Amino acid sequence: MISKFVTTAIAALVAAVALTLSTPVEAAQKQAKKKATAAAKSPAHKAKRVKRVARVVPARPSFGQLAGLRATDDALDLKSSVALVMDQDTNEVLLSKNSNAVLPIASITKLMTALVVTEANLPLDETLTISQEDVDTEKGSRSRLRVGTQLTREEMLHLALMSSENRAAHALGRAYPGGLSAFVKAMNARAALLGMSDTHYVEPTGLSSQNQSSAKDLATLVKAAHEHQLIRELSTSPEFRVAVGRREMQFRTTNSLVRSPIWEIGLQKTGYITEAGRCLVMQATMAGRQLIMVFLDSTGKYSRLGDAERVRRWVTEFAPAPAPVAAPAPAVLAPSASAGVKLAI
């Protein structure tokens, strides 16, 4: 009887202890569940969920992709939809891939901007001011040049060519005699004068997909721009420090090949907007030749540089040597029927 009582008492004691121990655990579990539910309903959590969803949204295709140009094969397996490699001195085309296709050219536009500014002989030391008009409303791109920033025309040109600064390029066009509309007219007039029949500009930065050209036309532009020492120097500058108010800001080139010791680049410009893909134009010396290279609608962030490397290796190792320039035929002298005079035939 006593044993049964003791057993019952022990069982009751164990149950009480278990109940005492389980209550805080259950309470903690309930509290954690409440917190998780509240967190799931919070704006921050919803924003994270939205952000994760946004990552899987496919990027808009480029014009070249929509046109099916990326399906074009070539011997060098280039990642650019459009490519052209041309001897600057002889105009001999070494490589051509969809070179007549007319596509958006993004910031390659700034090369024409620089050409018009340079050939206008405007004072390079004149101070220009970044205004609200120079803020990108087309793509919403950012800039380190705040509204109110004052730089010389040459400094603006330097940043536009080297770092592809959109506000600097827009300010250059806006400060042109007659304003922005006159500047765009001058861009198109210069293109027409160069015979760039596939080319059209609507603004000086390249943010608009309506700025379009072909690789063939852009090779002509590179050749014309290369004639100006200022454009050559500023476009191939690896970095540049500029005083902005009381601060000094450092800008760097958008083309890492400029820093490479195996490259001898005389002029370059990069470009990118979604509609254009990754773009690159360069003038470079390799294998004893002055070459112009154009790459448009490249698929990845670094693929245009990879394409340039493929071309460099091919030219250095496998490309045929330039055809020798034929010497003029020697004059053949024949006797004349009169008074011993010799005539060149």
ABEGO torsion letter per residue (X at the ends): XAAAAAAAAAAAAAAAAAAAAAAAAAAAAAAAAAAAAAAAABAAAAAAAAAAAAAABBBBBBAAAAAGAAABBBAAGBABABBBBBBAAAGBBABBBGAABBBBAEAAAAAAAAAAAAAAGBBAABBBBBBAAABBAAAGBBBABBBGBBBBAAAAAAAAAAAGBAAAAAAAAAABBGEAAAAAAAAAAAAAAAGBAABBBABAAGABAABBBBAAAAAAAAAAAAABAAAAAAAABABBBBBBEABBBBBBBABAAAABAABBBABBBBBBBAAAEBBBBBBBBBGGBBBBBBBBGBABAAAAAAAAAAAAAAAAAABBBBBBBBBBBBBBBBBBABGGBBBBX
